[in-house]
Amino acid sequence: MKATLATVREARDRRWCILDAGGKILGRLAVRIANVLCGRNKPTYAPHMDEGDFVVVVSPIRHS
């Protein structure tokens, strides 16, 4: 079985990820954000390449 590595062209495919922080546990949300920023959510993840996506965190406003 031959191992394949991601090329630079594949690594440049960055997307925007919008996460809703409402009602989420802070630590779990932080881990998910870190994984998306590092690119660990992609099947072509390689630790030596920058494959991460952009992240926008949205939090609902609470009125009291």
VENKA-V86710 format. One record per backbone hydrogen bond with DSSP energy under -0.5 kcal/mol. NH is the residue of the N-H (numbers start at 1). CO is the residue of the C=O. If there is no record, write none. Layout:
# VENKA-V86710
nh = {NH,NH}
co = {CO,CO}
This chain:
# VENKA-V86710
nh = {11,12,13,14,17,19,19,21,21,24,29,30,31,32,33,34,35,36,37,38,39,40,41,42,45,49,51,51,53,54,56,58,58,63,64}
co = {7,8,10,12,54,17,56,19,58,21,25,26,27,28,29,30,31,32,33,34,35,35,35,39,42,46,38,49,36,15,17,19,56,61,62}
